[in-house]
Amino acid sequence: MGTNIDLMVVHPEGSRILNHLEDLLHIYNMRFSANRDDSELMQINQAAGVRPVKVHPEMFELIALGKKHSIAKNSLLNIAIGPLIKLWNIGFDNARVPDQDEIDEVLKVIDPNLIELDEENQTIYLAKDGMEIDVGAIAKGYIADRLVDYMKQEGVASGLVNLGGNLVTVGPALNRPDYYWRIGVQNPEELRGQSSLTLKIYNQSVVTSGIYERKLMMNGQTYHHIFDQKTGYPVDTETASITIIADQSVDCEIWTTRLFGQEPQHIINEINQTPGIEGVVITRDGKYLLSNVVNKA
């Protein structure tokens, strides 16, 4: 899945559960990967403009959720943005700044409204040749939630899922007198693992998205990996990072991406008006904005 993964369970049969969780990770990697030609997602992309593809119910659920939030007003999330991501390829050795004509061509095929969903037949069809779905902005959250579902079914007393910084907690933190987990929010100006503040959570998820995570330095200019689907360039923003706290990890991922690009105070206002989520915004000049009910340690 392109990241370091940590799993922890407290259970009499911990080894068995961890082994099954690892098996599930391999299954989901085969299902949702945009970097494997044999994944189920790539079967959809390879059939763009040709035919609908019947998919696993979990794939249909994830794409339907992604499309819903991609077509929402003012959303920066766009699961059809795959061709633009691959054009820049920021975070990989062959990253580059594309020519304007290349960007203009790609912008024609990243419209999420062109993802056609047939719920009855569980098929997905990309209506234009050259379209590609990329669920990188939401898949880890969805996968983390499914791992947690399994842990709860097995009666795990306490546990943690960490998919490269996408964190979900199960039950109490047994080493804490108040049983709350402590989760650090990355300081955008420091090396990974250096926290700006610490959150207290219980049976919740925390996800942070930031412009510091993957960068391309070219001709004295820095380009980050969060794109504006209207311009085809990295979004121009005052925000360095958004952290969302929610019960479901996929909701955290959705809202960290949906809100990026908006003015920081507007992001906080939006979080305060959206049931089920709380958040922290760190601006590029080092200011911190917190929603109404953030539980700091």
C-alpha positions, 0 to 999 in steps of 0.5 A: 500500500506504499506506506508503513503499517502498524497493527496492535490488538489486545486479545487472547488469540492476538497472533491469529487476528493479526495474521488475518488482518494482514491477509485482509490488507493484501486483499484490499491492496489487490482491490483498490491499488492504482499502481497494479495492473492486475487490481480490480480498480485498474480493470475499471480504468482499463475499460474506460470508454469501452464497457461497464465493469462488474465489481465487488460490493465493497468497490462499488460502495467506495466508488459511490461514496467517493463520487458523492463527495467529489461532485459536492459543491466546492469539494476539492476531492475528486476520485476521477483525478487519476490522469492528473496525478499520474501526469505530475507523479509527485512523490515518485522519481519521475515527477515533473512539471507538465507542459500546459497543453498536457494539463489542458488535455488531462483536464478534459477527462477528470470529471467525476460526473462521468463515472456511471454507477449501476447499483442494481448490477453493481457495475462501474463505467467510465464514460470517456476514454482516458479516464482513471479513478484514483481512490488514494484520497479515501481508500486507506480510511475505508480499509482501516474501517473494515479492519476495525469491523473485523477486530470488533467482531472478534472481541478485541479489547483494545487495538490500533490501526495505523495505515501510514498516519491514518489512525483508528483506535479500538476500545481503551488505551490500557496504559492510560489512567483515563483510557484515552489514546494520545495522537500527535498532530504533525508539525508541518515545519518539522521532521515526521513524528514531531507533533504540534499538539496532541489529541485525546480520542476514544474509539475514533479515527484521526487523519491529517492531510498536508502540503508538506507530505510530498513535494517536487522542487523544480527551477526554484519553485516548490510543488505539493501533491494536492491538486486543484482540479480546475487549474491542473496545478497544486492548489494555492492555499494558506493551509499547511495541514488539515486534521479531522477527527471522526468515528469513521476513518473514511470520513476523516479522509473525505473531509481532509481532502474536500476542505483543502484549498478553502480559507482556513477560518472557512474550513473551521466554520465548515467543520463546526457545521458538519455533524460527526467531525472535529478538526484542526487547521494549521496555516502556512504561517504557523497559526492553529485553528481548532473546531469547537469540540477538539479534545486536546491532551 
